[in-house]
Amino acid sequence: MKEISEKGIKTKAKIVETARELFHKNGVKATSVDEILKISGAGKSQFYHYFKNKDDIVHAVLQFYLEIFKQGTGSVKLQINSWDDLEEFFYSHIRGIEMFNSERSCPIGSIGNELSSENELIRQDVNLIFEYVRNNLSNFFADLKAEGKLNKTADPESLADFGISTVQGALLLAKVRKDSKAAENTVDHALKYLKSFSK
């Protein structure tokens, strides 16, 4: 494989960062490659040296999100070992949208919402990230159940799906209303529901 120079690494990173910001702000479909190049300051030949097409840059952006999740360096709490950690998981999402005055939703969910049948590889990327988050949630509930701290009827995987769905729905509602209070109310009720399974 051809090695990338230090300058090339910086150029590629700048393109990915610019695309990430534009996708989150305007959506994938509303963002053109030319716009990414204009703002990043990269040339078209540079772009196509690192990426085959627009889907390839979307893939790179999603891989970036997955990597920061795995490293634990993002703004969202994903290491969940207690109920306090679970609360932080939910509320860190809300703080994230408050940074943008509730005018944006989840960057990963936003990409997922634009998927069509032609974007199978991108769908797999989004699903991989959701599965990573789901596993963290599911493992927390499974550990509680194994310790006898969760009702026997509780299904860890279903509760994990509920958690992800709650977050995505809450952030979308906050964006539509331009008010994070809607998301806070949703999260408050979701936490009460989840804690109702504890013993």
N, C-alpha and C positions, 0 to 999 in steps of 0.2 A: 504494500500500500504506500502511496506517495505521502511523504511527510509534509506537514503544513508548517510554514515558517511562523515565527513569533508574531510577525505582522499579520500573517494570514489568520492565525488563531484569533487575534483581536478583531479583525474585520468580520470574520464569521460570527463571533460573539455579538458584535454590534448589530449585525443583520438580524440575528435571532432575538435580541433584546428589543429592537425596534418593532419587529413583527409581533412579538408578545404584547407589547404595549398597544399597538394598533388593533390587534385582534380583540383585546379586552375592551378597548374603548369603542370601536366601531363594528366589530364582528369580522369574521373571516371573509364572507362574501363581499362586504363593502370595502375591503382593503385590497388594493392592487399591488402587484409586485413593483410597479413603477413608484408607488407611494412609499413603499418600504425602502427602496433604493434612494429616493430623494431625501428622506429623513435620516437614513443611516449614513448617507454620504458615500455609499458603495456604488461601484459600476455594475452594469448588467453582466459583463463578462465575469466579474468576481462572484456575483450571485450564482450564475450557472456553473461556476467552477465548484461550488460547494453544495448546490441544491439542483435537483433535476427539474423541479417545477414548484408550483405553489403548494401542492399537497406535501411536498418534501419539507418545506419550511414549517408547515403546520405540524408535521411529525416531529421536527426538531424542537419546536416550542413545547409540545406535550412531553417529550423526553426530558426537557429542562425541568418542567414541573415535577415529573416523577422523581428525578434525581434529587431535587431539593427536599421533597417529601421523605425520601429514604435517608437523606443526610440529617434531617431534622432541623434544617436551617431556614425553613419558610415561616411565615407568620401564623400558620395554622397548627394547632397542637394535635399531633398524631400519636404520640406515645401515651397510651391511655392505660393507667394502672389503678385508678381510683375514680370515685364518683366526681371528685374535684377536677380530675383530668378530663373527664367526660364533659363537665360544664365548660371547661376551658376550650375544649374542642368546638363546642357549639358557639360560644361567645367570641372566639377568635375569628370565626367567619364573619360575624356581625361587625366587629371592629374593622375588618378588612374592607367591607363595603362602605362603612362610615367615612373612610379615608377619601372616598370618591363621592361623598354627599349622596349616597344611595342611588347613584346614577348608573352603576354597573352591577352586574350579577357575578356569580362565580366564573372565573375565566375558563375553567375546564368545562363547566356546565354550559357555558355560552357556545363553546365550540361544538359540544354534543348536540345542542338544540338546532344547529344548522346542518347536521348530517343528512345526507340523502343516500339512496341505495348505491350510488356510485362511489361513496367514500368508505368502503369497507375497511381499508387499512387504518384510516383515521378513527373509525368506530372502534377498532381493536385497541388503538392507543388510548382512547378515552376510557374504554372498559377496563383496561389494565390499571389505570390510575384509580378508578372507582373500586376495583377489586382490592387494590392495595389498602385503600382507606377502609373498605368493608372488612378486610381481614383483621385490621387493628381493632375495630369495634367488636367484631365477632369473638376475637380472642379474649377481650376484656370480659365480655358476658359469659363466655365459656369457663373462664377461670373462676368467676364468681359462683357459677353453678357448681363447679367441681368442689369448691370450698363450702358448699351448702349455704351460700349467701344469696342465692337466687331461687325463686320458685321452680319446682320441678317441671312445671308446665311451660316455662319460658324457653323459647327457641332462640339461641344466640344469633344464628344467621338471619332469622326474620327480624330480630331487634336491630341488627346491624343495617339491614336494608331500610328499616324504618328510620334509622338515624340519618342515613345518607339522603333519603327522600325528603325528610324534614328540612335538612339544611338547604337542599337545592330549591325546594318550594318556597321556603322562607326568604331566600335571597332574591328569587324572582319576584315575589310579592313586594318586597321592599323596593326593588328597582321600579316596578310598575307604579307604585304609590309615591316613589321618591321619599320614603320615610322608613327608617330602620326600625321604628317602633313596631311595625307589623311583623318584622322578623323576630324581634325580641319576644313578643307575645307568643309566637309560634314555638319558639325554643323553650320558653318557660313551661308551656303546657306539655311539650314533648318530654322534658326532663321529669316532670311530675309523673307522666305515664310510665316512663322507663323505670323510675325509682319505685313504682308501685309493685314491681316484680321482686324487689329486694326483700330479704327476710331478716 
